[in-house]
Amino acid sequence: MTDLQKAKREFFENGYTKIKKVFSKKEIQKILDQINSIKNESLRISNLNMHFTIDGKLNTLHDINKFVKRGFIIKLSKDKKIVSPVENLLGEKSVVRNIEFFFKPKKTGMKSPVHQDNFYWNITNKKALNVWIACAPSNYKNGGVYYYKNSHKNGLVKHQLSHEAGSSQKIPETYLKKIKYKKYYPNLNVGDCIFHHCEVMHGSKKNNSNIDRIGLVISYKGKNSKTDKKKIKNYKNQLRKNL
């Protein structure tokens, strides 16, 4: 069994798959260098896609691809080291739908409530995924992402307002207490990637450690995938009414 075959089997069985050492430390440093430049520029223009911790540190930066059109990160999103696994998992050519950065600083990095990405994305054929690129160690201790194994197999579940900055929706606690899925905390080193299905349930805890948890997230969808525009419009309308 090849590495890509193994990744595909794990992805569809568990809802995620981890691939080690996809990017070198030198490449990760190039990511960090460009992100620092983007961050500084965003701070000057008061970017609305930014969210901060209680002590004023940048926690998340969303929709990078909407205001950055060139540079190493854009080039990396088209690199075959990441695109080949993505298209193997999707079963067709892919396009980038979004790029985000999660700084999650030590001591004050914010949690992300449990959710499913496709509740926001509304990809009708579910051919979409996220690639989480570790730019610093990520694990249970520093607020690393966790998954509910196999939870993608039952489709979307009901969400509710989370009132959390950077993640407006969550799966209700009452539902989470009833489910039997096993929680999985990936242990990621710098350069490792985890690919996760658009409907796997996942979240992360606060970073109470002494180590920043830094990650670049690129989401892809199948080239022929469609979005349910009506559902997206209804979601945005409800969000505006309640926030």
Stockholm file with secondary structure:
# STOCKHOLM 1.0

chainA/1-243         MTDLQKAKREFFENGYTKIKKVFSKKEIQKILDQINSIKNESLRISNLNMHFTIDGKLNTLHDINKFVKRGFIIKLSKDKKIVSPVENLLGEKSVVRNIEFFFKPKKTGMKSPVHQDNFYWNITNKKALNVWIACAPSNYKNGGVYYYKNSHKNGLVKHQLSHEAGSSQKIPETYLKKIKYKKYYPNLNVGDCIFHHCEVMHGSKKNNSNIDRIGLVISYKGKNSKTDKKKIKNYKNQLRKNL
#=GR chainA/1-243 SS CCHHHHHHHHHHHHSEEEESCCSCHHHHHHHHHHHHHHHHHHHHHTCTTEEECTTSCEEEECCGGGTCCSSHHHHHTTCHHHHHHHHHHHTSCEEEEEEEEECCCTTTBCCEEEECHHHHHCBTTCCEEEEEEESSCBSGGGTCEEEETTGGGGCCCCCEEEEETTEEEECCHHHHTTCCCCEECCCBCTTCEEEEETTSCEEECCBCSSSCCCEEEEEEEETTCCBCHHHHHHHHHHHHHHC
#=GC SS_cons         CCHHHHHHHHHHHHSEEEESCCSCHHHHHHHHHHHHHHHHHHHHHTCTTEEECTTSCEEEECCGGGTCCSSHHHHHTTCHHHHHHHHHHHTSCEEEEEEEEECCCTTTBCCEEEECHHHHHCBTTCCEEEEEEESSCBSGGGTCEEEETTGGGGCCCCCEEEEETTEEEECCHHHHTTCCCCEECCCBCTTCEEEEETTSCEEECCBCSSSCCCEEEEEEEETTCCBCHHHHHHHHHHHHHHC
//
